[in-house]
């Protein structure tokens, strides 16, 4: 596999990860909106969707971190470390 093909595959994977995150976010917003509207205007009672919003929100936030700070962030930090400490991996 040549460098252009590898670069293309990495770019395609990154785009797919971002698309998957945005799909996750849209479903999260749609479901939370639906549950909130139904609770406030139809079912009445206590606002129980807050548990769904908070719990699922943690999952969406972790998905965002892994999507946008994932390998690019990790690669950047590794390069910063190597620039600071040299190729020997010294801790000093």
N, C-alpha and C positions, 0 to 999 in steps of 0.2 A: 504494500500500500504506500503510495507516494504522499508527500507532504500536503499537496493540494486536496487529495481525497480525505486525508485525516482531518485537515482543517475544515473541510466541508461537513464531515460527519460531526465534529465537535460543535460547529455552528448550528447544524440541524438539531442536535440534541439540546443545545441551549435554548433555541427558539421553541422547541416542543415543551421544555420545562416551564418556560414563561407562559405559553399558551395554556398549559394544564393549570398553572396557578391562577390565571385570570378566569378560567372556567370555574375553578373551585370558588373563587371570590364571588362570581356572579350567582352561583347556586346558593352560597351562604347568605348573600344579601337578599335574594329572592325569598328563600325559606324564612329567614328571620323577619322580613317585612310581612310576609303572609301570616306567620304566627302572631306577630304583634298586632296587626290589624284585626285578625279574627278574635284575639283575646280582648282587645279594647272595645270592639263594636258588636261582636256576636256572642261570644261565650261569657263575657263579663268575668267578674271575680278577680282574684289576685293575678298580678302580671308574672306568671310563671315562665314565660319565654326567656326571661333574663338568664336563667340557668343554661338554656340552649345557646343563647347569644354569647355568654361568657365562655362556656366550655368549648364550643365549636370555634369561637374566636381565638382561643389559644392554639388550636390546630391550624387555623388560617395564618396566624402570625408566625408559627414555626415553619409553615410551608413557604411563606414569604422570605424568611431568613435563609432557608436552604436554597431557595431559587435565586435570590438576588445577592446573597453573600457567600454562596457555596464555593465552588472550585476556584472562581476568579479571585475571591478574597483570600482563600487559602494559598493560592499560588503567589499572590502579591506579598503576603506575610512571610512565606518561605523565602522569597527573593530578598525581602528587607532583612531577614535574619542572616542570610548568607552574605549580604553586603556588609552588615555590621560585624559579624563574627568570622567571616571568611569561609572558605570551603571546608575547613576542618571541623566545623560544628562546635567550636570552643564556646564555653559558657561565659568566658571573661570578656 
